[in-house]
Amino acid sequence: MAHLIKLEDYVSRYETDIQRYPSQFTRLKKERWHHLKREWLQANVERKNREDDGDIENWFENTGGNFFTSALEKLKQIPWKKKQKHEDWEEDSSFLSLKGKELDEVKDMYFEDLYEAQLRWASSSLLEESRLHPKYKYDLRLRQLLRELPDNYMLLYYPVFVIGKAPVEMDIILISPTDMYLMVMLEGQPDTIFEPATDKYWYETEQERKKILSPLLSLNRMTGMMREILKRSDISYPMHRVVISPDSFIDYLPTLGKTELIDKRTYRDWLEKRRRHPSPIKKAQIEFADVLLQHTLTTSFKRYDIFDEKKAED
């Protein structure tokens, strides 16, 4: 599962310590799966005689758990507290009854728990939090990107950047161990056709043909911002420009200048190529992500529940 390191202008735990949280999230992800698997087997005793525990574990490894195998072994040697308030998942995080559930249903419950944890980590820190818009709990595109991509990827989802005094709203930035992808999503119906026209305008045809703003405008703005940040930070990181319409068609040549166009015919293949990236998270990737986070806007308020709990303990 990819790391959601920035969501809009919300405070993120990753921006407070980008060195720590990627490894911690991977460790928690593995612990949560082992816990859920154990509960599921206990709730379905008869399955113990017919379910191959190794097959279940292999499924987890194929979701991206293998990227931090060595890091996890080192983390096991660190004396972690059994329960860390506001940092880890809630220990009593409620699941529906596991009795009678099939493995696919358990996997969906597992990813739902992970997704909710990602939203918490992308909208709160130990001392601050931001008001998470309810729409993100049902954002199918965000869910898909996080679930489909392994944990050697970092995602900034519609972040707000600041260089100078003016905040600039961006679209989607995906950081792999070796490249970054500047992505603009075109959402449409299954029979919608998007047709490139000029740098300023495209056409969208469903039941009727209408003019829309070109996604290249957003891409150009993102490209300019990234080049400025790279120049200021003296960092080199390969950049790819992508327009994606996961559910619709784009009437196009395979590329538009330096921009890759992906529609419903090629989206799954594009995702699969990203999934097969063999490299674990790299130091340069973490450093680059940290630089980006330093240029983002954060709007948050103090978490008074922390102080209320502290008073109650006193």
C-alpha positions as CSV (number, residue, x, y, z in Angstrom):
1,M,0.0,0.0,0.0
2,A,1.5,3.3,-1.1
3,H,2.2,6.0,1.5
4,L,-0.1,9.0,1.6
5,I,2.4,11.6,2.7
6,K,0.3,14.8,1.9
7,L,-3.4,15.4,1.4
8,E,-4.4,19.0,0.4
9,D,-3.1,21.4,3.0
10,Y,-3.7,19.0,5.9
11,V,-1.0,18.4,8.5
12,S,0.8,15.1,7.9
13,R,2.8,12.8,10.2
14,Y,5.2,12.3,7.3
15,E,6.0,16.0,7.2
16,T,6.9,15.9,10.9
17,D,9.4,13.0,10.4
18,I,9.7,11.6,6.9
19,Q,12.6,9.4,8.0
20,R,10.5,7.5,10.6
21,Y,7.0,7.1,9.4
22,P,7.4,5.0,6.1
23,S,9.1,2.2,8.1
24,Q,6.7,2.5,11.0
25,F,3.7,2.3,8.7
26,T,5.1,-0.8,7.0
27,R,5.7,-2.4,10.4
28,L,2.2,-1.6,11.6
29,K,0.7,-2.9,8.4
30,K,2.4,-6.3,8.9
31,E,1.4,-6.5,12.5
32,R,-2.2,-5.6,11.7
33,W,-2.4,-8.4,9.1
34,H,-1.0,-11.0,11.5
35,H,-3.5,-9.9,14.1
36,L,-6.4,-10.0,11.8
37,K,-5.4,-13.3,10.3
38,R,-5.2,-14.8,13.8
39,E,-8.6,-13.5,14.7
40,W,-10.1,-14.8,11.5
41,L,-8.7,-18.3,12.0
42,Q,-9.8,-18.4,15.6
43,A,-13.3,-17.3,14.6
44,N,-13.4,-20.0,12.0
45,V,-11.8,-23.0,13.7
46,E,-12.8,-25.4,11.1
47,R,-10.7,-23.5,8.5
48,K,-7.5,-24.3,10.4
49,N,-7.6,-27.7,9.0
50,R,-8.0,-26.7,5.4
51,E,-6.5,-23.2,5.0
52,D,-2.8,-23.1,4.1
53,D,-1.3,-20.5,6.4
54,G,1.6,-20.1,4.1
55,D,-0.6,-19.2,1.2
56,I,-2.3,-16.5,3.3
57,E,1.2,-15.1,4.2
58,N,2.3,-15.2,0.6
59,W,-0.7,-13.1,-0.3
60,F,0.5,-10.4,2.2
61,E,4.0,-10.5,0.8
62,N,2.7,-10.0,-2.7
63,T,0.9,-6.8,-1.6
64,G,4.3,-5.1,-1.1
65,G,5.2,-6.3,2.3
66,N,8.5,-7.6,1.0
67,F,9.9,-4.1,0.3
68,F,10.9,-3.5,3.9
69,T,11.7,-7.1,5.0
70,S,15.2,-6.1,6.1
71,A,14.1,-2.9,7.7
72,L,11.3,-4.8,9.6
73,E,13.9,-7.2,11.0
74,K,15.8,-4.3,12.4
75,L,12.7,-2.7,13.8
76,K,11.9,-5.8,15.7
77,Q,15.0,-5.3,17.7
78,I,13.7,-1.8,18.9
79,P,11.7,-1.8,22.2
80,W,8.4,-0.4,21.0
81,K,5.6,0.3,23.4
82,K,2.7,-2.1,23.0
83,K,0.3,0.7,22.5
84,Q,1.1,4.3,21.4
85,K,-1.7,6.7,21.6
86,H,-2.4,8.9,18.5
87,E,0.5,7.2,16.6
88,D,-0.5,3.6,15.8
89,W,-3.9,2.1,15.0
90,E,-6.3,2.0,17.9
91,E,-5.9,-1.4,19.5
92,D,-9.7,-1.8,19.8
93,S,-10.4,-0.8,16.2
94,S,-13.7,-2.5,15.5
95,F,-14.2,-5.1,12.9
96,L,-17.4,-6.8,11.9
97,S,-17.7,-10.3,13.0
98,L,-15.1,-12.5,11.3
99,K,-17.1,-15.7,11.7
100,G,-18.1,-17.1,8.3
101,K,-16.1,-14.5,6.4
102,E,-14.2,-15.6,3.3
103,L,-10.5,-14.6,2.8
104,D,-11.4,-12.0,0.2
105,E,-13.7,-10.4,2.6
106,V,-11.0,-10.4,5.3
107,K,-8.6,-8.7,2.8
108,D,-11.2,-6.0,2.1
109,M,-11.6,-5.4,5.8
110,Y,-7.8,-5.2,6.2
111,F,-7.4,-2.7,3.4
112,E,-10.3,-0.6,4.8
113,D,-8.6,-0.5,8.2
114,L,-5.3,0.5,6.4
115,Y,-7.1,3.2,4.4
116,E,-8.7,4.8,7.5
117,A,-5.2,4.7,9.2
118,Q,-3.7,6.5,6.2
119,L,-6.4,9.2,6.3
120,R,-5.6,9.7,10.0
121,W,-1.9,9.9,9.4
122,A,-2.4,12.4,6.5
123,S,-4.6,14.7,8.6
124,S,-3.0,14.7,12.0
125,S,0.2,14.7,13.9
126,L,1.0,14.1,17.5
127,L,0.1,17.7,18.5
128,E,-2.0,19.0,15.6
129,E,-4.8,18.0,13.3
130,S,-6.7,19.3,10.3
131,R,-10.4,19.0,9.4
132,L,-10.6,16.0,7.1
133,H,-13.3,16.5,4.5
134,P,-15.7,13.5,4.6
135,K,-15.4,13.0,0.9
136,Y,-12.0,11.4,1.3
137,K,-13.5,8.4,3.1
138,Y,-15.3,7.6,-0.2
139,D,-12.7,8.8,-2.7
140,L,-12.5,5.8,-5.0
141,R,-9.5,7.1,-7.0
142,L,-7.5,7.7,-3.8
143,R,-8.5,4.3,-2.5
144,Q,-7.4,2.7,-5.7
145,L,-4.0,4.4,-6.0
146,L,-3.1,3.6,-2.4
147,R,-4.3,0.0,-2.6
148,E,-2.9,-0.8,-6.0
149,L,0.6,0.7,-5.6
150,P,3.1,-1.0,-3.2
151,D,4.8,0.7,-0.3
152,N,7.8,1.9,-2.2
153,Y,5.7,4.7,-3.6
154,M,4.8,8.0,-1.9
155,L,1.7,10.0,-2.9
156,L,0.8,13.7,-2.6
157,Y,-2.9,14.0,-3.3
158,Y,-3.9,17.5,-4.4
159,P,-1.3,19.2,-2.2
160,V,-1.0,23.0,-1.9
161,F,2.5,24.3,-2.6
162,V,4.0,27.7,-1.6
163,I,6.9,29.4,-3.2
164,G,7.1,33.0,-2.3
165,K,3.7,34.2,-1.0
166,A,1.2,32.7,-3.3
167,P,-0.2,29.2,-2.6
168,V,-0.6,27.0,-5.7
169,E,-3.0,24.1,-5.8
170,M,-1.6,21.0,-7.5
171,D,-3.0,17.8,-8.7
172,I,-1.4,14.4,-8.0
173,I,2.3,13.7,-7.4
174,L,3.5,10.2,-7.2
175,I,7.1,9.5,-6.1
176,S,8.8,6.2,-6.9
177,P,12.3,5.2,-5.7
178,T,13.7,6.5,-9.0
179,D,11.1,8.9,-10.7
180,M,8.2,11.2,-10.0
181,Y,5.0,11.3,-11.9
182,L,2.9,14.5,-12.2
183,M,-0.6,13.3,-12.8
184,V,-3.9,14.9,-13.8
185,M,-7.1,12.8,-13.7
186,L,-9.9,13.2,-16.2
187,E,-13.0,11.7,-14.7
188,G,-15.8,10.7,-17.1
189,Q,-18.4,8.1,-17.9
190,P,-17.5,4.7,-19.6
191,D,-18.6,6.1,-23.0
192,T,-17.1,9.5,-22.6
193,I,-14.4,10.5,-25.1
194,F,-11.8,13.2,-24.4
195,E,-10.2,14.8,-27.4
196,P,-7.0,16.9,-27.3
197,A,-7.4,20.1,-29.2
198,T,-5.0,22.8,-28.1
199,D,-2.8,23.6,-25.0
200,K,-5.8,25.5,-23.6
201,Y,-8.8,23.5,-24.6
202,W,-9.9,19.9,-25.1
203,Y,-13.3,18.5,-26.1
204,E,-15.4,16.1,-24.0
205,T,-18.0,14.1,-25.8
206,E,-20.7,12.1,-24.1
207,Q,-24.2,12.7,-25.3
208,E,-23.0,16.1,-26.7
209,R,-19.6,17.6,-27.5
210,K,-18.4,20.4,-25.2
211,K,-15.2,22.4,-24.7
212,I,-13.3,21.9,-21.4
213,L,-10.1,23.3,-20.1
214,S,-7.0,21.3,-21.2
215,P,-5.4,19.2,-18.4
216,L,-2.1,20.4,-19.9
217,L,-2.7,23.7,-18.1
218,S,-2.5,21.9,-14.7
219,L,0.4,19.8,-15.8
220,N,2.3,22.9,-17.0
221,R,1.7,24.6,-13.7
222,M,2.9,21.5,-11.8
223,T,5.9,21.1,-14.0
224,G,7.0,24.7,-13.5
225,M,6.6,24.4,-9.7
226,M,8.6,21.2,-9.6
227,R,11.4,22.6,-11.7
228,E,11.6,25.6,-9.4
229,I,11.8,23.4,-6.3
230,L,14.4,21.2,-7.9
231,K,16.5,24.2,-8.9
232,R,16.3,25.8,-5.5
233,S,17.2,22.5,-3.8
234,D,19.9,21.5,-6.2
235,I,18.2,18.1,-6.6
236,S,17.9,16.0,-9.8
237,Y,14.8,13.7,-10.0
238,P,13.4,12.4,-13.3
239,M,10.0,13.8,-14.0
240,H,7.1,12.2,-16.0
241,R,3.9,14.1,-17.1
242,V,0.8,11.9,-17.3
243,V,-2.9,12.6,-18.1
244,I,-5.1,9.7,-17.0
245,S,-8.7,8.9,-17.7
246,P,-9.2,5.6,-15.9
247,D,-12.9,5.1,-16.9
248,S,-13.1,6.9,-20.2
249,F,-11.4,7.2,-23.6
250,I,-8.9,9.7,-24.8
251,D,-8.8,10.1,-28.6
252,Y,-5.1,10.5,-29.0
253,L,-1.7,9.5,-30.3
254,P,0.2,7.4,-27.6
255,T,2.0,10.6,-26.4
256,L,1.4,14.3,-26.7
257,G,4.8,15.9,-26.8
258,K,6.4,15.0,-23.4
259,T,3.1,14.0,-21.9
260,E,1.9,10.4,-21.6
261,L,-1.9,9.9,-22.2
262,I,-3.5,6.9,-20.4
263,D,-7.2,6.0,-20.7
264,K,-9.3,2.9,-19.8
265,R,-7.6,0.8,-22.5
266,T,-4.1,1.3,-21.0
267,Y,-4.7,2.3,-17.3
268,R,-4.5,-1.2,-15.8
269,D,-1.2,-1.9,-17.7
270,W,0.2,1.4,-16.6
271,L,-0.6,0.6,-13.0
272,E,0.9,-2.8,-13.3
273,K,4.1,-1.4,-14.6
274,R,4.3,0.8,-11.6
275,R,3.6,-2.1,-9.3
276,R,6.5,-4.1,-10.7
277,H,9.1,-1.5,-9.7
278,P,11.7,-3.7,-8.0
279,S,13.5,-1.1,-5.8
280,P,12.8,-0.5,-2.1
281,I,12.4,3.1,-0.9
282,K,15.7,4.9,-1.4
283,K,17.4,7.6,0.6
284,A,17.2,10.0,-2.4
285,Q,13.5,9.4,-2.6
286,I,13.0,10.2,1.1
287,E,15.1,13.3,0.8
288,F,13.2,14.5,-2.3
289,A,9.9,13.8,-0.6
290,D,11.1,15.8,2.4
291,V,12.0,18.8,0.2
292,L,8.5,18.7,-1.4
293,L,6.8,18.6,2.0
294,Q,8.9,21.6,3.1
295,H,7.3,23.6,0.3
296,T,3.7,22.6,1.0
297,L,1.1,24.7,2.9
298,T,-0.3,23.3,6.2
299,T,-3.5,24.4,7.8
300,S,-4.1,22.9,11.2
301,F,-5.1,23.4,14.9
302,K,-3.8,22.1,18.1
303,R,-5.2,18.7,19.3
304,Y,-6.8,19.7,22.6
305,D,-7.7,16.1,23.2
306,I,-4.1,15.4,23.9
307,F,-4.1,17.9,26.7
308,D,-7.4,16.7,28.0
309,E,-6.1,13.2,28.3
310,K,-2.9,14.5,30.0
311,K,-5.0,16.3,32.6
312,A,-7.1,13.2,33.2
313,E,-4.0,11.2,33.7
314,D,-2.6,13.8,36.2
